[in-house]
Structures are given as structure tokens and as C-alpha cells.
Amino acid sequence: MRKSAAAALDVCGVLVFVAIGRASHQEAASLAGFATTAWPFLVALAVGWLVTRAWRGRAEALVPVGAGVWASTVALGMALRVVSGQGTATAFIVVTCLFLALTLLGWRAVALLVARRRTPAAR
């Protein structure tokens, strides 16, 4: 898988998370509001890619890349929300962990299954 495709899937996961979250709270559909909500998680996602060096190895690897990117995106994303005065209620943290696990780890799990199906069994 191309690194750009892997990065795009991760970014899409974060943006879908933000869009669903804002819609579920009837937030105004403004670009500024969307960006305000998204930036902590996008920055954290980028840091996750840097820390795991996802661009150098297999960005689609579930472990350690996927797990590291997910953990960084959740933990640093929440920290950036705190320092920027945005909320981090317990329920929000739980939903964030679950949704980002589904998206950031989910596509990697599917890629792993597809790769295993394409690889002929060792004889």
C-alpha cells in the first residue's frame, strides 16, 4: 500500500470522527468550527506518524504502527484539546478511543486480512 493512501485513510478517519461528532451535537456547519475541532486530532495524528516512523516502514501494519498512531492521536489529541480550552468529558474520551480505534486500526486490520488472502499458503 502506498504511504499516501495510508495517510489519507488515517486523515479521513479523523475527519469523519469530527464531522459525526459535530453533527451529533448540532454544531454549526462552519469551516472554522470544523477546523477548531479537527486540528488537535490532526496534529496528534501527524505526531503519531512521526513517532512510529510510519512513512519508512509498513504504514498499514496494525502493530506497532497502527497501535502507535491510534494511541498518539487519542492521547495527544486530548491533551491539545485541554490546552486549547476544549472539552474532554469522560464520555467524549471513551467515544474518541472507540471510534478512532475503529477507523485507524480497522482499515489496517482489513488490509492485513486482504494481504493474507493474497499470499499463497506456505507448503
C-alpha positions as CSV (number, residue, x, y, z in Angstrom):
1,M,0.0,0.0,0.0
2,R,1.3,3.5,-0.8
3,K,2.1,5.7,2.2
4,S,0.0,8.5,0.8
5,A,-3.0,6.2,0.7
6,A,-2.4,5.1,4.3
7,A,-2.0,8.7,5.4
8,A,-5.2,9.6,3.6
9,L,-7.2,6.8,5.2
10,D,-6.0,8.0,8.7
11,V,-6.8,11.6,7.9
12,C,-10.3,10.6,6.6
13,G,-10.9,8.6,9.8
14,V,-10.2,11.7,11.9
15,L,-12.3,14.0,9.7
16,V,-15.2,11.6,9.7
17,F,-14.9,11.4,13.5
18,V,-15.0,15.2,13.7
19,A,-17.9,15.5,11.3
20,I,-20.1,12.9,13.1
21,G,-19.3,14.4,16.4
22,R,-20.1,17.9,15.4
23,A,-23.3,16.8,13.7
24,S,-24.4,14.8,16.7
25,H,-24.1,17.9,18.9
26,Q,-25.9,20.1,16.3
27,E,-22.8,22.3,16.0
28,A,-22.8,25.0,13.3
29,A,-21.7,23.8,9.9
30,S,-18.9,26.3,9.6
31,L,-15.4,25.6,8.3
32,A,-13.9,27.5,11.2
33,G,-15.8,25.4,13.7
34,F,-14.8,22.2,11.9
35,A,-11.2,23.2,11.9
36,T,-11.2,24.1,15.6
37,T,-12.5,20.7,16.4
38,A,-10.2,18.8,14.0
39,W,-6.8,20.5,14.5
40,P,-5.9,18.8,17.8
41,F,-6.5,15.3,16.4
42,L,-4.9,16.1,13.0
43,V,-1.7,17.4,14.8
44,A,-1.7,14.4,17.1
45,L,-2.1,12.1,14.1
46,A,0.9,13.7,12.4
47,V,2.9,13.2,15.5
48,G,1.8,9.6,15.6
49,W,3.1,9.1,12.1
50,L,6.4,10.8,13.1
51,V,6.9,8.8,16.3
52,T,6.1,5.4,14.6
53,R,8.0,6.4,11.5
54,A,5.1,5.1,9.5
55,W,6.4,6.6,6.3
56,R,9.6,4.5,6.5
57,G,8.1,1.1,7.1
58,R,4.7,-0.5,6.6
59,A,2.2,2.2,7.3
60,E,-0.5,-0.4,7.1
61,A,0.9,-2.5,9.9
62,L,-1.6,-3.0,12.7
63,V,1.2,-3.2,15.3
64,P,3.3,-1.3,16.0
65,V,2.4,1.5,13.6
66,G,-1.4,1.4,13.8
67,A,-1.4,1.0,17.6
68,G,1.1,3.8,18.0
69,V,-0.7,6.2,15.6
70,W,-4.0,5.4,17.4
71,A,-2.6,5.9,20.9
72,S,-0.8,9.2,19.9
73,T,-3.9,10.5,18.2
74,V,-6.1,9.9,21.2
75,A,-3.7,10.9,24.0
76,L,-2.1,13.9,22.3
77,G,-5.4,15.0,20.7
78,M,-7.0,15.1,24.2
79,A,-4.0,17.0,25.6
80,L,-4.2,19.6,22.8
81,R,-7.9,20.0,23.4
82,V,-7.2,20.7,27.1
83,V,-4.6,23.3,26.4
84,S,-6.8,24.9,23.8
85,G,-9.8,25.1,26.2
86,Q,-11.9,22.5,24.5
87,G,-13.8,19.8,26.4
88,T,-12.6,16.4,27.4
89,A,-15.6,14.8,29.2
90,T,-15.1,11.1,30.1
91,A,-17.8,10.0,27.6
92,F,-16.1,12.0,24.9
93,I,-12.8,10.3,25.7
94,V,-14.4,6.9,25.5
95,V,-16.1,7.6,22.2
96,T,-12.9,9.0,20.8
97,C,-10.9,5.9,21.8
98,L,-13.5,3.6,20.3
99,F,-14.2,5.5,17.1
100,L,-10.6,6.2,16.3
101,A,-9.7,2.5,17.1
102,L,-12.4,1.5,14.6
103,T,-11.1,3.8,11.9
104,L,-7.3,4.0,12.5
105,L,-7.0,0.3,13.3
106,G,-9.9,-1.0,11.4
107,W,-8.6,-0.3,7.9
108,R,-5.3,-1.8,8.9
109,A,-6.9,-5.0,10.1
110,V,-8.8,-5.2,6.8
111,A,-5.5,-4.6,4.8
112,L,-3.9,-7.4,6.9
113,L,-6.7,-9.8,6.1
114,V,-6.6,-9.0,2.4
115,A,-2.8,-9.4,2.3
116,R,-3.1,-12.8,4.0
117,R,-5.7,-13.9,1.5
118,R,-3.5,-12.9,-1.4
119,T,-0.4,-14.6,-0.1
120,P,-0.3,-18.3,-1.1
121,A,-0.1,-20.7,1.8
122,A,3.4,-21.9,2.6
123,R,3.9,-25.5,1.5
